[in-house]
Amino acid sequence: MFFRQIYEDGLAHASYMVGCQKTGECLVIDAKRDIDTYIEIARQERLRITHLAETHIHADFLAGTRELAEKTGAMMYLSDEGGPDWQYEFDHVGLRDGDSFMVGNIKVETMHTPGHTPEHISFLVTDTPAIKDVPIMMFTGDFVFVGDIGRPDLLEKAAGITGTMEKGARQMWESLKRFKALPDHIQVHPAHGAGSACGKALGAIPSSTVGYEKLVNWALQHTNEEAFVQDLLSGQPEPPYYFAMMKKLNKVERRLVPDVPKVKRLSMSDVDDAITNKRHVIDTRSKVSFAGGHLPGTINIQNNKSFTTWAGWVLDYEEPFVLIAPEEKIEELTRKLMRIGLDNIHGYYPNVSDWQDAGHDLKVLPQIDLDELKQRYDHENVVVLDVRGATEHEEGHIPGSWNIHTGYLRNYLGEIPKDKVVVVACQGGDRSSIASSILQREGFDNVMNFPQGFAGWASAKCPIETGTQEVSA
C-alpha cells in the first residue's frame, strides 16, 4: 500500500494519495488545484491516478479534482448526501453512507459525517491484503482535525445561508458519536492543520488516531449536547470573504485550468494605467520595504504563508489585478492564487525602483514605535485601530483601541476619522501593514503603522484592556 500526504502551508491544507502497488492504481483525496504535484509523484512511484475523491464541497480552496480528472481520465467519487441543495452539479460517481469502492486491493468505505457541512463524508481505508476487514486509516476532511473539529458556522457566516449554524453543530454532535465508536487504532488524516480558518484550535501535528483524539480533543470531552453546541459556535475566527466563492465554484461547472498559467510582465505604462484606474495592485515585498517606499495606491500583501488567505480577503474575482514581485517569484505566487481560483492576474511588474528612476514619487507608510505610542495612545487626537480578530481583541488590547478586522476594513471607512492620527496595530505588524495600505489607497493620509503590534506592547508590560470596544467616530 502506498500513502503520501501533500501539505500546502499557505492554506494549511492536506491532500492525500493512496495507492495499490500491486495493481498500480492510485486515489487522490481533496486535491489542490496545481495538480502537477500529484502527477509527478505518481510518475515517480509508477502509479496511475485512477480514482479521485473529495470529503465535501470545500470553502477554503478550489479543489483540483476536476483538473485531475481532465488530465488523467480518473473517475470522481463525490458525496450525494446532504439533500438537494448540496449536490455537485457535474458528472461523478455518487457516494452515500456505507458505499465503498476499490482502488486495486485497497477498500475505501464512505461514512456520512455531517456537521461542518450537510454533505460531508469521511473515508475509512482498509489494506485488504494485510487485514481484510479492519480499517487502517480514516480521511476525515473537515470533520475531525488533530485537537479540534470542523466549524459549523461557515455556511451562515461566509455563504449567507441563514439558520445553519446550530443545526450543523447538532449534526456534528451526532457524527462524533459515530467517531467515538470506531476502534482506537485507526489513523486520522484531516484536510487541514494549524493556521486554517476551518476551525479554532487545530493542532500542528499532521495526523492522529481515533484513540488519541478521544483523549485530547476538546470536542470529544463534552458530555452535554447544549454545552457542546455553545462551545463549538463560540470563538471561531472570521471566515475570509473568498470562502463564499469557493463554495460556489467547487459545486458548479467552471473553467478548468489543468496547467499553471504563465503571467506576462507589464510595462511601466501598464502599471500606471492600473493605478490610475484604481485596479488592485498588490505589492508582495516585505512590510519593511513597502513602508520605505511603494507605488501610490498599492496594497501590501507580503509573499509569506498568509499571502493566499489575504489575497482572498482583498481581491475581486471579477477584476484583473497586478502583482509587484520579482520574476523568480511569479510562478510561486501564481500557484498560491490559483489555489483559491484567483486566475485573473493581469500581469506583474518586478520592482519599484524603475518607477522611481523614471521620475515618479514613491509613497511611504509612516511608522510609530513603542515608546512614541506609549506617550500618545490615549491622546484625544489619536485613534488606535486594532485590526486583529474579535476574539484576539477581547482577550487583550491597547486600552481604548477600536477593533475592525482587516478583512472588514472597507465596510467601515466612513467611521474612521481623517482629522485624527490613526495608529494601526495587529499582533506583529503584518496585518496592520495590509490594513494601513488599504487605508492609504482609500485616501487616508493620517495613518501610522505600529509594527511591533500588540505582542510588543504586551511584552513591554504596557497597560492592557480586555473585552470589546465599540467603534465610534
QUIJOPE-V778261 format. One record per pair of residues at least 6 apart in sequence whose C-alpha atoms are under 7 Angstrom apart, sorted by the first residue. I is the first residue (numbers start at 1). J is the second residue. If there is no record, write none. Layout:
# QUIJOPE-V778261
i: {I | I}
j: {J | J}
This chain:
# QUIJOPE-V778261
i: {1 | 1 | 1 | 1 | 2 | 2 | 2 | 2 | 3 | 3 | 3 | 4 | 4 | 4 | 5 | 5 | 5 | 5 | 6 | 6 | 6 | 7 | 7 | 7 | 8 | 9 | 10 | 10 | 10 | 11 | 12 | 12 | 12 | 12 | 12 | 13 | 13 | 13 | 14 | 14 | 14 | 15 | 15 | 15 | 15 | 16 | 16 | 17 | 17 | 17 | 17 | 18 | 18 | 18 | 19 | 19 | 19 | 19 | 20 | 20 | 20 | 20 | 20 | 23 | 24 | 24 | 24 | 25 | 25 | 25 | 25 | 25 | 25 | 26 | 26 | 26 | 26 | 26 | 26 | 27 | 27 | 27 | 27 | 27 | 28 | 28 | 28 | 29 | 29 | 29 | 30 | 30 | 30 | 30 | 31 | 31 | 31 | 32 | 32 | 32 | 32 | 33 | 33 | 33 | 33 | 33 | 34 | 34 | 34 | 34 | 35 | 35 | 42 | 42 | 49 | 49 | 50 | 50 | 51 | 51 | 51 | 52 | 52 | 52 | 52 | 52 | 53 | 53 | 53 | 54 | 55 | 55 | 55 | 55 | 56 | 56 | 56 | 56 | 57 | 57 | 57 | 58 | 58 | 58 | 59 | 59 | 59 | 59 | 60 | 60 | 61 | 61 | 61 | 62 | 62 | 62 | 62 | 62 | 63 | 67 | 67 | 67 | 69 | 71 | 76 | 76 | 77 | 77 | 77 | 77 | 78 | 78 | 78 | 78 | 79 | 79 | 79 | 79 | 79 | 80 | 80 | 80 | 80 | 80 | 81 | 81 | 82 | 82 | 86 | 88 | 88 | 89 | 89 | 89 | 90 | 90 | 95 | 96 | 96 | 97 | 97 | 97 | 98 | 98 | 98 | 99 | 99 | 100 | 100 | 100 | 100 | 101 | 101 | 101 | 102 | 105 | 105 | 105 | 106 | 106 | 106 | 106 | 107 | 107 | 107 | 107 | 108 | 108 | 108 | 108 | 109 | 109 | 109 | 110 | 110 | 110 | 110 | 111 | 111 | 111 | 112 | 112 | 112 | 113 | 113 | 113 | 113 | 113 | 114 | 114 | 114 | 114 | 114 | 115 | 115 | 115 | 115 | 115 | 116 | 116 | 116 | 116 | 116 | 116 | 116 | 117 | 117 | 122 | 122 | 122 | 122 | 123 | 123 | 123 | 124 | 124 | 124 | 124 | 125 | 125 | 125 | 125 | 126 | 126 | 126 | 126 | 127 | 135 | 136 | 136 | 137 | 137 | 137 | 138 | 138 | 138 | 138 | 139 | 139 | 139 | 140 | 140 | 140 | 140 | 141 | 141 | 142 | 142 | 142 | 142 | 143 | 143 | 144 | 144 | 145 | 145 | 145 | 146 | 146 | 146 | 146 | 146 | 147 | 147 | 147 | 147 | 147 | 147 | 147 | 148 | 148 | 148 | 148 | 148 | 148 | 149 | 149 | 150 | 150 | 151 | 151 | 152 | 152 | 152 | 153 | 153 | 153 | 154 | 155 | 155 | 156 | 156 | 156 | 156 | 158 | 158 | 158 | 158 | 159 | 169 | 170 | 173 | 180 | 183 | 184 | 184 | 184 | 185 | 185 | 185 | 186 | 186 | 187 | 187 | 187 | 188 | 188 | 188 | 188 | 189 | 189 | 190 | 193 | 193 | 193 | 193 | 194 | 194 | 194 | 197 | 197 | 199 | 200 | 200 | 214 | 222 | 235 | 237 | 238 | 240 | 240 | 241 | 241 | 242 | 242 | 260 | 263 | 264 | 264 | 265 | 265 | 265 | 266 | 266 | 266 | 275 | 279 | 280 | 280 | 280 | 281 | 281 | 281 | 281 | 281 | 282 | 282 | 282 | 282 | 282 | 282 | 282 | 283 | 283 | 283 | 283 | 283 | 283 | 283 | 284 | 284 | 284 | 284 | 284 | 284 | 285 | 285 | 285 | 286 | 287 | 287 | 287 | 287 | 290 | 291 | 291 | 291 | 292 | 292 | 293 | 293 | 293 | 294 | 294 | 294 | 294 | 295 | 295 | 295 | 296 | 296 | 297 | 297 | 298 | 298 | 299 | 299 | 299 | 300 | 300 | 300 | 301 | 301 | 301 | 308 | 308 | 313 | 317 | 319 | 320 | 320 | 320 | 321 | 321 | 321 | 322 | 322 | 322 | 322 | 323 | 323 | 323 | 324 | 324 | 324 | 324 | 325 | 325 | 325 | 325 | 326 | 326 | 327 | 337 | 356 | 365 | 366 | 366 | 367 | 367 | 367 | 368 | 368 | 368 | 369 | 370 | 376 | 377 | 381 | 381 | 382 | 382 | 382 | 383 | 383 | 383 | 383 | 383 | 384 | 384 | 384 | 384 | 384 | 385 | 385 | 385 | 385 | 385 | 385 | 385 | 386 | 386 | 386 | 386 | 386 | 386 | 386 | 387 | 387 | 387 | 387 | 387 | 387 | 387 | 388 | 388 | 388 | 388 | 389 | 390 | 393 | 394 | 394 | 394 | 395 | 395 | 396 | 396 | 396 | 397 | 397 | 397 | 397 | 398 | 398 | 398 | 399 | 399 | 399 | 400 | 401 | 402 | 402 | 402 | 403 | 403 | 406 | 406 | 415 | 415 | 416 | 417 | 418 | 418 | 420 | 421 | 421 | 422 | 422 | 422 | 423 | 423 | 423 | 423 | 424 | 424 | 424 | 424 | 424 | 425 | 425 | 425 | 425 | 425 | 426 | 426 | 426 | 427 | 427 | 427 | 428 | 428 | 428 | 428 | 428 | 429 | 429 | 429 | 429 | 432 | 433 | 436 | 436}
j: {19 | 20 | 21 | 127 | 18 | 19 | 20 | 21 | 17 | 18 | 19 | 16 | 17 | 18 | 14 | 15 | 16 | 17 | 14 | 15 | 16 | 13 | 14 | 15 | 14 | 305 | 305 | 306 | 308 | 196 | 192 | 193 | 194 | 195 | 196 | 191 | 192 | 193 | 190 | 191 | 192 | 29 | 30 | 31 | 191 | 28 | 29 | 26 | 27 | 28 | 29 | 26 | 27 | 28 | 25 | 26 | 27 | 103 | 26 | 103 | 104 | 105 | 106 | 104 | 46 | 47 | 48 | 47 | 48 | 49 | 50 | 103 | 104 | 47 | 48 | 49 | 50 | 51 | 103 | 49 | 50 | 51 | 52 | 103 | 51 | 52 | 53 | 52 | 53 | 54 | 53 | 54 | 55 | 63 | 63 | 64 | 65 | 62 | 63 | 64 | 339 | 62 | 63 | 64 | 338 | 339 | 64 | 260 | 335 | 339 | 64 | 68 | 48 | 49 | 72 | 74 | 74 | 75 | 74 | 75 | 76 | 65 | 74 | 75 | 76 | 77 | 76 | 77 | 78 | 78 | 120 | 121 | 122 | 141 | 79 | 119 | 120 | 121 | 247 | 250 | 251 | 246 | 247 | 250 | 243 | 244 | 246 | 247 | 243 | 246 | 246 | 339 | 340 | 246 | 250 | 339 | 340 | 341 | 250 | 256 | 257 | 258 | 75 | 258 | 92 | 93 | 92 | 93 | 94 | 95 | 92 | 93 | 94 | 95 | 94 | 95 | 96 | 119 | 121 | 87 | 94 | 95 | 96 | 119 | 96 | 119 | 118 | 119 | 119 | 251 | 252 | 251 | 252 | 253 | 252 | 253 | 110 | 110 | 112 | 110 | 111 | 112 | 109 | 110 | 111 | 109 | 110 | 107 | 108 | 109 | 110 | 107 | 108 | 109 | 108 | 127 | 128 | 129 | 125 | 126 | 127 | 128 | 125 | 126 | 127 | 128 | 123 | 124 | 125 | 126 | 123 | 124 | 125 | 121 | 122 | 123 | 124 | 121 | 122 | 123 | 120 | 121 | 122 | 120 | 121 | 122 | 143 | 175 | 120 | 121 | 171 | 172 | 175 | 152 | 168 | 169 | 171 | 172 | 142 | 143 | 150 | 151 | 152 | 168 | 172 | 152 | 168 | 138 | 139 | 140 | 141 | 138 | 139 | 140 | 135 | 137 | 138 | 139 | 135 | 136 | 137 | 138 | 133 | 134 | 135 | 136 | 136 | 186 | 186 | 187 | 186 | 187 | 188 | 186 | 187 | 188 | 189 | 188 | 189 | 190 | 188 | 189 | 190 | 191 | 190 | 191 | 149 | 150 | 190 | 191 | 149 | 150 | 150 | 190 | 190 | 192 | 202 | 202 | 203 | 205 | 207 | 208 | 201 | 202 | 203 | 213 | 216 | 217 | 218 | 199 | 201 | 202 | 217 | 218 | 219 | 199 | 219 | 198 | 199 | 198 | 199 | 165 | 168 | 169 | 164 | 165 | 233 | 239 | 161 | 164 | 162 | 163 | 164 | 165 | 239 | 241 | 243 | 244 | 244 | 229 | 229 | 225 | 214 | 210 | 209 | 210 | 211 | 209 | 210 | 211 | 209 | 210 | 208 | 209 | 210 | 207 | 208 | 209 | 210 | 207 | 208 | 207 | 202 | 203 | 204 | 206 | 202 | 203 | 204 | 237 | 239 | 236 | 236 | 237 | 220 | 228 | 391 | 389 | 389 | 312 | 313 | 312 | 313 | 312 | 313 | 335 | 347 | 347 | 348 | 347 | 348 | 349 | 347 | 348 | 349 | 297 | 321 | 298 | 321 | 322 | 298 | 299 | 321 | 322 | 323 | 298 | 299 | 300 | 301 | 322 | 323 | 324 | 298 | 299 | 300 | 301 | 323 | 324 | 325 | 300 | 301 | 302 | 303 | 324 | 325 | 302 | 303 | 325 | 302 | 300 | 302 | 430 | 433 | 300 | 364 | 365 | 366 | 364 | 365 | 362 | 363 | 364 | 352 | 362 | 363 | 364 | 352 | 362 | 363 | 362 | 363 | 440 | 441 | 437 | 441 | 434 | 437 | 438 | 433 | 434 | 437 | 307 | 310 | 434 | 336 | 337 | 407 | 342 | 344 | 344 | 345 | 346 | 344 | 345 | 346 | 345 | 346 | 347 | 348 | 347 | 348 | 349 | 348 | 349 | 350 | 351 | 348 | 349 | 350 | 351 | 350 | 351 | 350 | 343 | 362 | 448 | 448 | 449 | 448 | 449 | 450 | 448 | 449 | 450 | 450 | 457 | 382 | 384 | 420 | 421 | 420 | 421 | 422 | 401 | 420 | 421 | 422 | 423 | 401 | 402 | 422 | 423 | 424 | 401 | 402 | 403 | 422 | 423 | 424 | 425 | 401 | 402 | 403 | 404 | 424 | 425 | 426 | 403 | 404 | 405 | 406 | 425 | 426 | 432 | 405 | 406 | 426 | 427 | 405 | 403 | 403 | 466 | 467 | 468 | 466 | 467 | 464 | 465 | 466 | 454 | 464 | 465 | 466 | 463 | 464 | 465 | 463 | 464 | 465 | 469 | 469 | 469 | 470 | 471 | 469 | 471 | 431 | 435 | 472 | 473 | 473 | 473 | 444 | 446 | 446 | 446 | 447 | 446 | 447 | 448 | 447 | 448 | 449 | 450 | 432 | 436 | 448 | 449 | 450 | 432 | 449 | 450 | 453 | 454 | 432 | 453 | 454 | 453 | 454 | 455 | 451 | 452 | 453 | 454 | 455 | 450 | 451 | 452 | 453 | 449 | 449 | 447 | 449}
